[in-house]
Amino acid sequence: MVARQTPGFTGADLANLLNEAAILAARNKKVAIGTQELEEASLRVMAGPEKRSRLITPEEKAIIAYHEVGHALVMKSIAKSDPVHKVSVVSRGQALGVTIQLPLKDRYLTSKSELNARMAAAMGGRAAEEIIFGDVTTGAKQDIEHATSIARQMVCEFGMSDRLGLVTLHRKGDGDSMFFSELTAADVDAEVKALTDAAYREAHDICQKRRATLVRIAEHLQVVETIDGAELDRLLFEEAIPPVTVRVPEIAESAVAARIAAAEAHDWDEASDGSAHDSEGLPPIAAS
């Protein structure tokens, strides 16, 4: 289980994780580290400790919930995305909310479609904000930086740009220093923008198409504050189940009309016999 939750962790990261888990177990007065401590410790190493003391208004909490569910919905809608492990509106570190993905196994190569999926997932939060509130916030700052960094690597390092082709636009050993002309720099900027714009359009289309699901899960997240991958799958599965419609067999109109006419005729015959049901001074009710 620890290996599943710690993809790409170094030895130092694992040491930090076990140290955090031991501290949590001691605080809970336990004699051994349990699953709960390991889960929380892995989140602390990846995203930082919880900051429940940070005061967040209900309006901000709603924005954060839709933002994080936007990320998760885009991740679950693209085949090349890694599985969603947890979605939370609880502040951790510098983040007001977190959406964590965990790959199923260690990978050493990343395809172009997987990089595009990561960019779209990063843009899901901003897209959800715009669709639901008609406005955007500063909460997507790190998401935009992440997507832009991926796009620039695709163009300048990985040769994944149709416009610029199979070239490397960084001099090895000089960090981020560029060694190409201003004309090429303009092409790089245009290509990076094209990739990030395409990622945002994809995220926006997904959130718009599944808006009802976005609203339902975000409202639920505001109540429970944290959703794990299994619960998210269950909530998405409810969307896939079509409503059951019970059809009542239709009875021929002529048969119904005949039964009504027969019943009214029977009542009319009993009333015409001068029984106690006659109402004095009132005309008889005619059968239709």
Secondary structure as UniProt FT lines:
FT   HELIX           2..5
FT   TURN            7..8
FT   HELIX           11..27
FT   TURN            28..29
FT   HELIX           35..47
FT   TURN            52..53
FT   HELIX           58..77
FT   TURN            79..80
FT   STRAND          84..88
FT   TURN            93..94
FT   STRAND          98..101
FT   HELIX           112..133
FT   HELIX           138..140
FT   HELIX           141..156
FT   TURN            162..164
FT   TURN            172..173
FT   TURN            175..176
FT   HELIX           182..209
FT   HELIX           211..224
FT   STRAND          226..228
FT   HELIX           229..240
FT   HELIX           253..272
FT   TURN            273..274
FT   TURN            276..277
FT   TURN            280..281
//
